[in-house]
Amino acid sequence: METRQKILILVLILILVVFLMVLWQTKQPRGIILAPKVGVSERLQAITIDFEVLENPALEALQPYPEISPFQGEIGRQNPFLPY
């Protein structure tokens, strides 16, 4: 084999070894302490909606957009890929 091929094979092996080491390190357990399981009723709290926010004077000053009428006339060209 040529020297260039030997170098490329060594680089490939080195990259493979580094990849496998990283993969191995990420798969090792780290002694993670899991939180105790909490029942559904304990996790969910009562949902309250504060409707007083809608009475804010800043919201009263907002105006709705005018209604946009549908497009009138011919739509597009027969062949949109033809140059102008």
N, C-alpha and C positions, 0 to 999 in steps of 0.2 A: 504494500500500500504506500501511497505517497504520504509525505509529511503533512500535507494540508488535510488529507482525509483523517489521519490519526489525531490531529488537533481538533477537528470538528467532532470526532467521536468522543474525545475526552470532554469537550465542552458540553456535548449532549448528555453524557453521563453525569457531569457535575450539575447541570440544570435539573436532571431527573432526581438526583440525590437530594438537592436542596428542596425540590417540590415535595418529595416524600417525607422529608424531615418536618417541613411546615405542616403537611397533612397529618402527620403523626402527632405533632404537638397540639394541634387544634382538637384532636379526637380524645386526648387524655382527660379523664375527669379531674376537676380542680377542687374537689371538696366543696361544692356549692351547697349552701344550706337553703333548702326550699322552704318557702313560707307555708305555714299550716293552711290546710284547706278551709275556706270560709264558706258557710252555707249561703245560698242564694238570698235568703231573707236578710241576712246580716250585711251583705254587700250592697243591696239595693236600698236606697233611702226614699222617703216620700218625695214625690216631685211636686213642687209648688210653682205656679205661674203668677208672676207679678204683673197684673194688668195696669197698674198705675204708671208704668213706663209709657204706655200708649197715650196717656194724658199730658205728656210733656209738651210745652208750648212750641218747642223747636219742631216737633213732628206735625203740629197743626199748621205750620207755615208751608209745608210741602204741598206742591200742586201736582196732579197727575199729568202724564204726558198726553198730548192729543192723540187720538186714534189714527193709525196709519192706514190709509185706504189701500186696497189691493192694486197691483200693477195693471196699468191699462195699456193696450197696444201690443205690438209684436214683441215676442221674447226671443232674444238672441239671433244668431245667424243660422242658415241652413247647415253649413259646414264650418264649425268654429276653428278648424285647423288650417283653413286656407289663409294665406297672408293677405293683408289689406291691399 
